[in-house]
């Protein structure tokens, strides 16, 4: 985003569950779009996603970064059919970037869960190399049975030096 308001998460805790909120009062993501976003970020660095206008001053957060690991989330997907996008992803810390966040080639992204609301029953793990020539692109669309907005499911990824495995 290019505004401090556009990157603030709107959420509530309800019966031990984190609920991200998008509503009429959610500010637009950026001045050039009507898109609205609610997200939680666990690392503070500018310019992390290639090709998007980014805040140049992110709010400090004592997050973490790691290479490899097992990541798991228990979630119920939203029941919205008019369009939209949900994702749980990891992106590198881009240690080769210039101080302003630009110039990195370590821009790979791993989408543990990504789907469009028009295809709510499609599980789509992905790996986007973006500008990192050392990473191989991957995408697998898996049609699932049932309604994934009615019950919780566990989405996970196991990342080792030998490769990545996605699970649902």
C-alpha positions as CSV (number, residue, x, y, z in Angstrom):
1,X,0.0,0.0,0.0
2,X,1.0,3.6,-0.3
3,X,-0.9,4.8,2.8
4,X,-0.5,4.0,6.5
5,X,-4.3,3.6,6.7
6,X,-4.4,1.1,3.8
7,X,-2.1,-1.3,5.6
8,X,-3.8,-1.4,9.0
9,X,-5.5,-4.7,9.8
10,X,-9.1,-4.7,10.9
11,X,-9.8,-7.7,13.0
12,X,-11.5,-9.0,16.1
13,X,-11.1,-12.1,18.3
14,X,-14.3,-14.2,18.5
15,X,-14.4,-17.3,20.6
16,X,-10.6,-17.8,20.3
17,X,-10.6,-17.2,16.6
18,X,-9.0,-14.3,14.7
19,X,-11.5,-12.8,12.2
20,X,-10.1,-10.4,9.6
21,X,-12.7,-7.8,8.7
22,X,-13.5,-6.1,5.4
23,X,-16.5,-3.7,5.6
24,X,-17.7,-0.3,4.3
25,X,-15.4,1.4,6.8
26,X,-12.3,-0.4,5.7
27,X,-10.0,2.1,3.9
28,X,-8.9,1.5,0.4
29,X,-5.6,-0.3,0.0
30,X,-4.0,2.5,-2.0
31,X,-4.9,5.8,-3.8
32,X,-5.0,4.1,-7.2
33,X,-7.5,1.3,-6.5
34,X,-10.8,0.6,-4.7
35,X,-9.5,-2.7,-3.4
36,X,-9.7,-3.2,0.3
37,X,-7.3,-5.4,2.3
38,X,-7.2,-6.8,5.9
39,X,-4.0,-8.6,6.7
40,X,-1.6,-9.4,9.5
41,X,2.1,-9.0,8.7
42,X,4.8,-10.7,10.8
43,X,7.9,-8.9,9.4
44,X,8.6,-5.2,9.0
45,X,10.4,-4.3,5.8
46,X,9.5,-2.0,2.9
47,X,9.0,-3.0,-0.7
48,X,8.6,-6.8,0.0
49,X,6.2,-7.5,-2.8
50,X,7.5,-6.9,-6.3
51,X,5.4,-4.9,-8.7
52,X,3.2,-3.2,-6.1
53,X,3.3,0.2,-4.6
54,X,4.6,-0.2,-1.1
55,X,4.6,1.8,2.1
56,X,8.0,3.3,2.5
57,X,7.6,3.3,6.3
58,X,6.0,0.3,7.8
59,X,4.9,0.3,11.4
60,X,7.6,-1.5,13.5
61,X,6.7,-5.0,14.6
62,X,8.9,-7.4,16.4
63,X,8.4,-10.2,13.9
64,X,10.5,-13.1,12.8
65,X,12.0,-14.7,9.7
66,X,13.1,-18.2,9.1
67,X,14.3,-20.5,6.4
68,X,12.5,-23.9,6.4
69,X,9.9,-25.1,8.8
70,X,6.4,-26.5,9.2
71,X,3.6,-23.9,9.0
72,X,0.0,-24.7,9.8
73,X,-3.2,-22.7,10.0
74,X,-6.7,-23.8,11.0
75,X,-9.2,-21.7,9.1
76,X,-12.7,-21.3,7.8
77,X,-12.7,-19.6,4.4
78,X,-15.1,-16.7,3.9
79,X,-18.4,-17.2,2.0
80,X,-18.2,-14.4,-0.5
81,X,-19.0,-15.2,-4.1
82,X,-18.9,-11.7,-5.7
83,X,-15.1,-11.7,-6.2
84,X,-12.1,-11.3,-4.1
85,X,-9.1,-13.1,-3.0
86,X,-7.8,-14.9,0.1
87,X,-4.2,-15.9,0.7
88,X,-1.7,-17.0,3.3
89,X,1.8,-16.6,2.0
90,X,5.4,-16.2,2.8
91,X,7.9,-13.9,1.1
92,X,11.6,-13.6,1.6
93,X,13.2,-10.9,3.7
94,X,15.2,-9.8,0.6
95,X,18.5,-9.3,2.3
96,X,20.0,-8.2,-1.0
97,X,17.7,-5.1,-1.2
98,X,18.9,-1.5,-1.1
99,X,18.0,0.5,2.1
100,X,14.8,1.8,0.4
101,X,13.7,-1.8,-0.3
102,X,14.4,-1.8,-4.0
103,X,16.8,-3.7,-6.1
104,X,16.3,-7.2,-4.7
105,X,16.3,-10.4,-6.8
106,X,15.4,-12.5,-3.7
107,X,11.7,-11.9,-4.3
108,X,10.2,-15.5,-4.2
109,X,6.8,-16.0,-2.7
110,X,5.2,-19.2,-1.3
111,X,1.4,-19.3,-1.2
112,X,0.4,-21.9,1.3
113,X,-3.3,-21.1,0.7
114,X,-4.5,-18.9,-2.1
115,X,-7.9,-18.9,-3.8
116,X,-10.3,-16.6,-5.5
117,X,-13.8,-16.4,-3.9
118,X,-15.4,-17.4,-7.3
119,X,-13.6,-20.8,-6.7
120,X,-14.0,-21.2,-3.0
121,X,-13.6,-25.0,-3.2
122,X,-10.2,-24.8,-5.0
123,X,-7.1,-25.2,-3.0
124,X,-4.2,-23.5,-4.9
125,X,-0.8,-23.7,-3.3
126,X,1.8,-21.8,-5.4
127,X,5.4,-20.8,-5.6
128,X,6.1,-17.5,-7.5
129,X,9.8,-16.9,-8.3
130,X,9.0,-13.3,-9.4
131,X,12.6,-12.0,-10.1
132,X,14.5,-14.8,-8.3
133,X,16.0,-17.1,-11.0
134,X,17.0,-19.7,-8.4
135,X,13.4,-20.6,-7.7
136,X,11.1,-22.8,-9.8
137,X,7.5,-21.7,-10.4
138,X,4.8,-24.1,-9.1
139,X,1.0,-24.0,-9.1
140,X,-1.5,-26.8,-8.4
141,X,-5.3,-26.2,-8.4
142,X,-7.0,-28.9,-6.4
143,X,-10.8,-29.1,-6.5
144,X,-12.2,-30.0,-3.1
145,X,-15.7,-31.4,-2.2
146,X,-18.0,-29.7,0.2
147,X,-18.2,-26.1,1.3
148,X,-15.0,-24.8,2.9
149,X,-16.7,-21.8,4.4
150,X,-18.9,-24.0,6.6
151,X,-16.2,-25.8,8.6
152,X,-12.7,-25.4,9.7
153,X,-9.9,-27.1,7.8
154,X,-6.1,-27.3,8.4
155,X,-3.9,-25.8,5.7
156,X,-0.2,-26.5,6.1
157,X,3.2,-26.6,4.4
158,X,6.4,-28.5,5.3
159,X,9.5,-26.7,3.9
160,X,12.8,-28.6,4.1
161,X,16.1,-28.3,2.2
162,X,14.8,-31.1,-0.1
163,X,11.6,-29.3,-1.1
164,X,8.1,-28.2,-0.1
165,X,5.0,-30.2,0.6
166,X,1.5,-28.7,0.9
167,X,-1.3,-30.2,2.8
168,X,-5.0,-29.7,3.5
